Amino acid sequence: MPSGARTVTEAPSGARTATEAPTSALTAAFRRAADRRPAPGPGERPGTAPDEGIGRLTPQRAEVLRALAACEDFVSAQLLHAGLLVTGSRVGLSTVYRTLTALAAVGRADVVRDTNGERLFRHRPGADHRHYLICRRCGLSRPVDSAPVEAWAERLAATSGFADVQHTVELAGTCPDCHARG
């Protein structure tokens, strides 16, 4: 999500947490993404982007990919779809969900769950797997050094005899700004 953009969620305690999205910030980010559309390469149709390993890359999927890449923090499918609509896109919500799910499946998007269990997505620019520390109040996310977690998962797989071990680690806390506000 662009800086300042947030999604609203309800914490189990009833307190409002995570993210509220000012439309102007989202609109600006999605318009910037639309302005950065690359010229088609040899053999590409206009409006498509390089293959991300998610199957047929239609113009709609390419549009979702560009919008996700323009977001700096995690974003829900609904918020990403709303941002696309604000810029005049005709991409459907089901296309957004399918594209985000496909990107996550091939390691091109990181996924976390908010306090309500909703999946939030963030574009993964490289092949490296990342973990994030996320503020429970405002939704700010920061990548953390995941080498110790990866080493632990590899050791556990080796000592347990399990093969093809996967893991999910979600770290949540209160960022310095939210902590200072009490």
C-alpha positions as CSV (number, residue, x, y, z in Angstrom):
1,M,0.0,0.0,0.0
2,P,1.3,3.5,-0.6
3,S,2.6,5.4,2.4
4,G,-0.3,6.6,4.4
5,A,-2.8,4.2,2.9
6,R,-4.4,1.8,5.4
7,T,-7.1,-0.9,5.6
8,V,-9.6,-0.8,8.5
9,T,-9.9,-4.0,10.5
10,E,-11.5,-4.8,13.9
11,A,-9.3,-6.3,16.5
12,P,-10.6,-9.0,18.8
13,S,-10.7,-6.4,21.6
14,G,-13.1,-4.3,19.5
15,A,-10.4,-1.6,18.9
16,R,-10.0,-0.5,15.3
17,T,-6.6,-1.5,14.0
18,A,-4.6,-1.9,10.8
19,T,-5.3,0.3,8.0
20,E,-7.5,3.2,6.8
21,A,-7.1,4.2,3.1
22,P,-7.3,7.8,2.0
23,T,-8.6,7.6,-1.5
24,S,-6.3,10.3,-2.7
25,A,-3.1,8.4,-1.7
26,L,-4.4,5.2,-3.4
27,T,-5.5,7.0,-6.5
28,A,-2.1,8.7,-6.8
29,A,-0.3,5.3,-6.5
30,F,-2.5,3.5,-9.0
31,R,-2.2,6.4,-11.5
32,R,1.6,6.3,-11.1
33,A,1.5,2.6,-11.8
34,A,-0.7,3.1,-14.9
35,D,1.7,5.7,-16.1
36,R,4.6,3.3,-15.8
37,R,3.2,0.7,-18.2
38,P,6.1,-0.6,-20.2
39,A,6.1,-0.7,-24.0
40,P,5.4,-4.2,-25.3
41,G,8.5,-6.3,-26.0
42,P,9.0,-8.5,-29.0
43,G,6.1,-10.9,-29.3
44,E,4.0,-9.2,-26.6
45,R,0.6,-7.8,-27.1
46,P,0.0,-4.2,-26.0
47,G,-1.1,-3.9,-22.4
48,T,0.7,-7.0,-21.2
49,A,3.7,-7.3,-18.9
50,P,6.5,-9.9,-18.6
51,D,5.3,-13.4,-17.6
52,E,5.3,-13.7,-13.8
53,G,4.8,-17.5,-13.9
54,I,1.0,-17.1,-13.2
55,G,-0.4,-18.6,-16.4
56,R,-1.7,-16.6,-19.3
57,L,-0.8,-12.9,-18.6
58,T,-3.8,-11.1,-19.8
59,P,-4.0,-7.3,-19.8
60,Q,-6.2,-7.5,-16.7
61,R,-3.7,-9.6,-14.8
62,A,-0.9,-7.3,-15.9
63,E,-2.9,-4.4,-14.5
64,V,-3.3,-6.1,-11.2
65,L,0.4,-6.9,-11.1
66,R,1.4,-3.3,-11.8
67,A,-1.0,-2.0,-9.1
68,L,0.3,-4.5,-6.5
69,A,3.9,-3.6,-7.3
70,A,3.0,0.1,-6.8
71,C,1.9,-0.6,-3.2
72,E,4.5,-0.2,-0.5
73,D,2.7,-2.1,2.2
74,F,0.4,-5.1,2.4
75,V,-3.0,-4.6,0.8
76,S,-6.2,-6.6,0.7
77,A,-7.7,-7.8,-2.6
78,Q,-10.7,-5.5,-2.0
79,L,-8.6,-2.4,-1.4
80,L,-6.5,-3.2,-4.4
81,H,-9.6,-3.6,-6.5
82,A,-11.1,-0.4,-5.2
83,G,-7.9,1.5,-6.1
84,L,-8.1,0.0,-9.6
85,L,-11.7,1.1,-10.0
86,V,-10.9,4.7,-8.9
87,T,-8.4,4.9,-11.8
88,G,-11.1,3.8,-14.3
89,S,-10.0,0.1,-14.5
90,R,-12.6,-2.5,-15.4
91,V,-10.8,-5.4,-13.8
92,G,-13.2,-7.5,-11.8
93,L,-12.8,-8.4,-8.1
94,S,-12.6,-12.1,-9.0
95,T,-9.7,-11.4,-11.4
96,V,-7.9,-9.5,-8.6
97,Y,-8.4,-12.5,-6.2
98,R,-7.3,-15.1,-8.8
99,T,-4.2,-13.0,-9.8
100,L,-3.1,-12.4,-6.2
101,T,-3.6,-16.1,-5.3
102,A,-1.6,-17.1,-8.4
103,L,1.2,-14.6,-7.6
104,A,1.4,-16.0,-4.0
105,A,1.5,-19.6,-5.3
106,V,4.5,-18.9,-7.5
107,G,6.4,-16.8,-4.9
108,R,5.8,-13.4,-6.5
109,A,3.7,-12.1,-3.6
110,D,4.0,-12.4,0.2
111,V,0.8,-13.1,2.1
112,V,-0.1,-12.4,5.7
113,R,-3.4,-12.4,7.6
114,D,-4.9,-9.5,9.5
115,T,-6.6,-9.9,12.8
116,N,-9.8,-10.9,11.1
117,G,-8.1,-13.6,9.1
118,E,-8.3,-11.7,5.8
119,R,-5.3,-12.3,3.5
120,L,-3.2,-9.2,2.7
121,F,-0.7,-9.2,-0.2
122,R,2.6,-7.5,-1.0
123,H,4.5,-7.8,-4.2
124,R,7.7,-9.8,-3.9
125,P,10.2,-8.2,-6.4
126,G,12.7,-11.0,-6.2
127,A,12.7,-14.8,-5.6
128,D,13.8,-14.3,-2.0
129,H,11.3,-15.3,0.7
130,R,10.6,-12.6,3.2
131,H,9.1,-12.2,6.6
132,Y,7.6,-9.0,8.0
133,L,7.0,-7.2,11.2
134,I,3.6,-5.6,11.0
135,C,2.0,-3.0,13.3
136,R,-1.3,-4.2,14.7
137,R,-2.6,-0.6,14.9
138,C,-1.7,1.1,11.6
139,G,-0.7,-1.8,9.4
140,L,2.9,-0.5,8.8
141,S,5.1,-3.4,7.6
142,R,8.8,-3.8,7.6
143,P,10.8,-6.8,6.2
144,V,12.9,-8.5,8.9
145,D,16.1,-10.6,8.6
146,S,14.6,-14.0,7.9
147,A,17.9,-15.9,7.8
148,P,17.5,-17.3,11.3
149,V,13.9,-18.4,10.6
150,E,14.9,-20.1,7.3
151,A,17.9,-21.9,9.0
152,W,15.6,-23.1,11.8
153,A,13.0,-24.4,9.3
154,E,15.8,-26.2,7.4
155,R,17.2,-27.8,10.6
156,L,13.7,-28.9,11.7
157,A,13.1,-30.5,8.3
158,A,16.5,-32.3,8.4
159,T,16.1,-33.6,12.0
160,S,12.4,-34.6,11.7
161,G,12.7,-36.6,8.4
162,F,10.0,-34.5,6.9
163,A,10.4,-33.5,3.2
164,D,9.1,-30.5,1.3
165,V,8.6,-28.5,4.6
166,Q,7.0,-25.1,4.3
167,H,6.4,-22.5,7.0
168,T,4.5,-19.4,7.8
169,V,5.8,-16.9,10.3
170,E,3.8,-13.8,11.1
171,L,5.3,-11.2,13.5
172,A,3.0,-8.4,14.8
173,G,3.6,-5.6,17.3
174,T,3.2,-1.9,17.7
175,C,5.3,0.4,15.6
176,P,7.2,3.3,17.4
177,D,4.8,6.0,16.2
178,C,1.7,4.1,17.4
179,H,3.4,3.2,20.6
180,A,4.3,6.8,21.3
181,R,0.6,7.8,20.7
182,G,-0.4,5.3,23.4
